[in-house]
Amino acid sequence: MTEKGKGLTRRDTLRAAGALGATALFAPSIIRAANAQSSFNWKRFAGQKIDVLYVKNTRADLLVAKNKEFEALTGIQVSAEAIPEQQ
């Protein structure tokens, strides 16, 4: 704690940084526990099929790489096609 008339001390700064680090360390487990209670249904549209048209770039490559994971999580079949930026 700071004394009257003094500003923020080094010790106060380190204490705050430690508390912030501890919070960041435990936050993912808290979020996971909260989401486990959620009533969100990922399989709500299972069996549906969507067609996706990507413009060929690095972002599209990342999205295409995640298609299988998306299909496993949601049950939605993805048909993806990537086209070059200039035709």
C-alpha positions in Angstrom: 0.0 0.0 0.0 1.3 3.5 -0.7 2.1 6.0 2.0 0.4 9.3 2.0 2.2 11.7 -0.3 4.0 9.0 -2.2 3.0 7.7 -5.6 2.8 4.1 -6.7 5.8 2.2 -5.5 7.7 -0.6 -7.2 6.4 -3.1 -4.7 2.8 -2.1 -5.5 3.4 -2.5 -9.2 4.9 -5.9 -8.8 2.0 -7.0 -6.5 -0.5 -5.8 -9.1 1.4 -7.6 -11.9 1.4 -10.8 -9.9 -2.3 -10.7 -9.3 -3.0 -10.0 -13.0 -0.7 -13.0 -13.9 -2.6 -15.3 -11.5 -5.9 -14.2 -12.9 -4.8 -14.9 -16.5 -3.5 -18.3 -15.4 -6.8 -19.5 -14.0 -9.2 -17.7 -16.4 -9.3 -20.5 -19.1 -10.4 -23.1 -16.6 -13.1 -20.7 -15.2 -14.4 -20.0 -18.7 -14.4 -23.7 -19.6 -16.4 -24.5 -16.4 -18.9 -21.7 -17.2 -19.3 -23.0 -20.8 -19.9 -26.5 -19.6 -23.1 -25.3 -18.0 -24.2 -23.6 -21.2 -27.2 -24.8 -23.1 -25.8 -23.9 -26.5 -26.4 -26.8 -28.9 -23.5 -27.1 -31.4 -25.3 -29.9 -33.3 -28.5 -27.9 -33.8 -28.1 -27.9 -37.6 -26.4 -31.3 -37.9 -27.1 -32.9 -41.3 -27.3 -29.5 -43.1 -24.9 -28.6 -45.9 -23.4 -25.2 -46.7 -21.5 -24.1 -49.7 -18.6 -21.6 -49.1 -16.8 -19.6 -51.8 -13.4 -18.4 -50.7 -11.1 -15.9 -52.4 -7.7 -17.6 -52.6 -5.4 -16.1 -49.9 -3.7 -17.1 -46.7 -6.8 -16.4 -44.6 -8.9 -18.7 -46.8 -6.2 -21.4 -46.5 -6.5 -21.3 -42.7 -10.3 -21.5 -42.9 -10.2 -24.4 -45.3 -7.8 -26.2 -42.9 -10.4 -25.9 -40.1 -13.3 -27.3 -42.2 -13.0 -30.9 -40.8 -12.9 -29.5 -37.2 -16.0 -27.4 -37.9 -17.8 -30.4 -39.4 -17.0 -32.6 -36.4 -18.1 -29.9 -33.9 -21.4 -29.0 -35.7 -22.4 -31.9 -37.9 -22.7 -29.4 -40.8 -21.2 -30.6 -44.1 -19.0 -27.9 -45.8 -18.5 -27.7 -49.5 -15.7 -25.2 -50.1 -14.3 -23.7 -53.2 -11.4 -21.2 -53.5 -11.1 -18.9 -56.5 -8.2 -16.6 -57.4 -8.6 -12.9 -56.7 -8.3 -11.9 -60.3 -10.2 -13.9 -63.0 
